[in-house]
Amino acid sequence: MLKNHYGFSLVELVVVMAIFVIVIAVTGDAFNRILSRATQQSRTVESNIEGVIGLEIMRKDIASAGFGLPWSFSGTINYQEAAGTGIAASYNDASSGIPRAICGGGISTVPSGTTYIQNSDYLVIKATSVGMSPTAQRWTYMNYTGALKPTNVKPSRWPSENLVNGNRVIVIRVALTSTYTKELLVPGGSCYTQFNQNGLAAAFEPTETNVAHYIYGVTPDKDLRMPFNRADYYVRVPAAGDLPARCATNTGVLFKAVVSHDNGTLEEFPLLDCVADMQVVYLLDSTGSGSITETSDLSTLTADQIRERLKAVKVFILTHDGGRDRSYSYPNATIDVGPPGTGRTFALSAIQDYRNYRWKVYHMTVRPENVNIVTQ
């Protein structure tokens, strides 16, 4: 039987190998592109999820500004806020003054030894509910409707999430008359008491009809430095190694920092990475006519004026999606962070390789729910 002794020639093998190499190269390049795009998309989704969570915390705090804050005091008071002489302390109210629900301004000069992002804004929110403990989210009330005061007036109980005995609370007297008042009880100079479901100290109980005493939780067990909680928002570059590697140079972290009742220091909680700028704009009705003006500075307004005039707060935060992408080129050298006049035009050229990042501005408009209340 005859056998075929013919095989493949060297030329044929070379041609086939060349085709095979080309196919592998094309396939490999396509795979690398797909992998790179998938990685970028994954980082983008991660950034978006992080942004939604962090900004929702901020949005909730702005909406809560003024919650549990007094409009007056029943006696002499002397409280303290942030310790030291830095930026945080510059937004302290007078130790005997009515606290402002919202205040803040631009960081034009970065104090020595700090790493704030220069020319970004600093925002301060004061309310009992901006603390990080469950106690800060809880409240109740006491009143009685009969002509005579009962021997013991107990705080009302909810179906769940009640204050716990020993929680540090403040008590605000609200008169249910034609003039609405919110007076912090300060018997003997003490602006707070310990919660007890069977009744508070006698000086904090209501003694008249048509009056309710509202009880706001502040801390679980720490004696109060101030009769409210305070949260500061700012952008700061963290220590080396604490900023994710995907972040561009000269970007930082958006922090929520709660003023500690222990010693007035800031307890930081990171909310959003890779932030290059934050600008805050306040919408005011200064005449009561419904005509809205925008400003980036509330420093000249008192607590009463802020409560009466502030309609909404706009926040603009500049960050980037995902990490550096060498195949991408951002089209502009600047980006607007906020409206002209009250925001600013940010020069991206200050950031190394800025064109290889997908820049975006988060924008939210929040109406504080505890200011602009009709008082008559």
N, C-alpha and C positions, 0 to 999 in steps of 0.2 A: 504494500500500500504506500502510495507516495505521500510525503509530508511536505507541508509548506515551510520552507526555510526562510521566507521573507519576514522581516520585522519592521520596526519604525526606524527611520533614518535619523541621524543626528540633527538635521535641520528641522524635521518634524518635532522632535523632542524639545528643541530650543524654542520653536514657535509656540508649542503648547505651554511650556513653562512661562514664556513671556506673557501669554494670555492669562495664565493662572495668577501670575504676580500682579498684573494690572487689575484683575477682578478682586484679589485680596486687598490691594491698595485702595481701590474705590470703596469696597465694603468697609474696610477699616476706617477710612476717613468719614464715611457716612455714620458709622457706629460712634466715632468720637464726637461728631457733631450732635448726634442724638443724646449721647451721654452728657455732653456739656450743657445742652439745652435743658435736659431733665434736671441736672444739678442746679442750674440757674433758676428753673421754675420752682424747684423744691425750696431753695433759699428765699425766693420771692414769696412763696406761700407762707413760709416760716415767719418772714418779716411782717406780712400782713396780719397773721394771727396774733403775733406779738403786739402789733400796733393796735389791733382791735381791743385786746384785753387791757393793755396799759392805758389807752385813751379812754376806755369806758370807766376805769377807776377815776381818772381825772374829771371826766364829764360829770360823774355822780357827785364828786366833791364840790365842784363849782355849783351844781344845782342845789346842793345842801348848804351853801354858804349862808351863815346867819342862823342856822337851825340851833335853837337852844340859847342864843345870845340874848342878854338882857338889854333893855332900853334905858333902864335906870337902876339905882341901887337903893335899898331900904336904909342903908347906913354907910358909915365910912368903910372903905375897902382899900386893900393894898396888895395887888397881885403882881406876879412877874411872868414874863414870857421867855424869849430866847436869851441865853446867857452870852456874855462877851460883848465885843464892839464891832463885829463883822456885819455883813450884809443882812443876815437874819435879824440881828438886834436892831437894825435901822428901821424895821417895820414893826417894832414893839409899840403898843399904845401906852399912854401914860398909865402908871400903876394904879391910879384911882379913876381912870377915864373909861368911857363906854367903848368897848372893843369894836373895831371896824370889821364888817363881815368879809370884805375883800380889799386887798391893797397890793401894791407891787409897782414895779418900774424896771427900767433898763439897767443893765450892768455895764455902765460906760467905762468903769475902771475896775480891773480885777485886783482884789486885795492881795498883798504879798502872802505867799504860802498857800494860796488857793488855786484851783484849776477850773473856775467857772469859764464858760464860753463867753468871751467879751462881746458886748453889744446884743447879747440875747436878753430876754426878759426874765424877771423873777416874779413869781406869783404867790401870794399868801392867801390862804382860805382859813377862816376862823368859824368853827361850829363844833358843837359837842360830837356830832356824828362823823367827823373826819378822822377820828382815832382808829387804830387798827384792831382793837379788841371788840368782841361781841357786845360788851357792856356799852360801848359808845354808840351802838345802833339801837339802844333800848330806851324807852321812856314810859311814864305812866302819869297818873294825876290823882289828886285828892280834892274832894269837895263834899258839901252836905247841903241838903235842900230844905230841911226843917227850920223852924224859927229858932230853935235852940241847938247849940253845938253838942254833938254826941260826946260821951266821955272819951272815946278814942276814934279817930278818923283813920281808917286804913287805906293805903294806896290801892287803887283798882288793879285787878289782875286780868291778864289776857289769856287766851287759850294756850299760848306758847310764847317762848322767847321773853320771859319776864326778867326783870332785874333780880339779882341774887343778894341775899343778906350780906352786908359788908361792902358791897359796891359803893364807890365814892360817887355821890350825886350832887347836883345843884337843884335848888328849888326856886322856881319863878312864879311870882304871884301875878295872876291875870285877872283883871277886873272885868266882869261881864256887864259893863254899863255902856253908856253912849260913847265914852272915851276908852279906847283900847290901850291897855298898858301892859308892859312886861317888865316887872320889877324883881330883880334878884334879891332874895332874902339874905341879909348879912347880919344875923344876930350876934352881937359881941364881936364883930369884925370877922367872923368865920363865914366864908362864902360857900361852904359845902358841908355835907353831913354824910353819915353812913346809912345806906338803905336798910330798912327793916320792914318786912311785909306786914308785921303786926302794928306798925305805926312808927313815924319818925320822931326825932326829938321834938318836944313840945313847941319850941320856938319856930319850927318849920311847918307846923300844922295850920290849916286855915281856921280863922276865928270869926268869920262872918259869912253870911249867905251871899249869893250872886258873885262869889269869888272862887276861882279854882287855883290850886297850886299844882303846877306842872313839874314833874320830877324827871330830870334828864341824867342818864348815865354818862359818866366821863371816863373813869378808869375802873378796872376790877378791884384793885386793892391799894393803889398808890395815893398818898395824900396829895391834894391838888396844889399845883404851883399857880394855876390860873383857872378861872371858872368856866373853862371851855377847852376844847382841843384845837390844835393848830397844825395845818399841813402846808409846807412850803414846796413849791414846784420850781425846778431850775434844771439847766443843762450843765453838766460838769464832766471833765475828762477824768476817769478813774485811774487808779494806780496801774502801773505797767503790768500787763497780764490779765487785767480785769475787763478790758475792752475786747470783745470778740474779734478774732483775726479777720473776719470778713468786712469789718468796718473800715471806712476810709480814714486816712490820717486827718488830724484836726477835727474829728468828730468826737462826740462824747455820749453820755447816757442821760436820758431824762429821768430825774429822780423825784419821788415823793418823799419828803423828809418830815417826820412828825416830831414836834418839840416835846422832849421828855419832861414829864412832871417831876422826875428825880432831881435833875440838875440843869434843865434848860438847854441841853445839847440836842443836836439833830440826829434822829434815828432814820437812816436812809433806806429806801426801798426802790430798787431799779424798776422802771416801767417800760422803757423803750431804748434800744441800742442804736448806734450809728446816727445820732442826731447832731446836725450841724447848727441849728438855730431854732429858737422859739420866740414868737412875737405874740403879745396879748393886746387886744383892743377892747375898750369898754364902750358900750352904747348907753348914752345918758339922755334923759329928758330933763333938762335943767330948768325949764320954765313951767312945766306942768301942762304944756300946750299940746303935747304929742309930737313935737318936733325933736327928732333924734340927732344928736351930734356924736362923733367918735373921738375918743382920746386914748392915749396910751399911758396916762399918768393920773392917778387918783389922789396924789399926795396933798392936794389943797382942800380936799373934802373931808368933812367930819363923818363920824359914824352915822349920824342922823341923815346927813345929806346923801351918803352912799345908799342908805336904805331907801330913801325917798326917790332918788333919781336914777339909780342903776336899773336898766332894762334887760341887758343881755351882755354876755362876754363872748368874744370871738378869740379862738386860739389857733395859731398857725405853727406847725412844726415841720421843719425841713429835715428829711432823712433820705435814705436810698433803699431801694428794693434789692435783696440779695447781696452778693459780694461783687468783687471786681470782675468785669467781663472784658477781656482784651479784644473780643470781636465786636464789641459795641462801642459807639461813639455818641456821647450826649451832645445834642446839637447847639446848646447855648452856653455862653460863659457866665451868665448871670441868671438868677431866678428870683421872682418876687415872692417874699414871705409876708403876706398881709397886704392890705390896701395902701395906695400911695399916701404919704403924709403920716400915717400912724404905724404902718409896717415898715419894711425896708427891702431894698434890692440887694440880694446877697451875691457877693462875688465868689463864684465857685472856683476861680483860679487860685484862691488861697489854699485849696485842697489838692494834694498831689494826685496826679492821674485822674482828675475829676471826670474827664470825658468817658472813662471806662466804668462809670457807675450810672445806674438808672435812678435819677433824682425825682423825688415827689414831695409834695407839701400836703400833709394832713391838715384838714380844716374842720373845725366844729364850732357851732354857735349854740350857746347854752343860756337859758334863762334861769337865773337864781330864783328858786321857788319861795324863799323866805325873806325876800326884800320886796320893796315897793308894795307894802301892805297898807290898805286904807285904815287910817287910825281914828276916823271920826264916824 
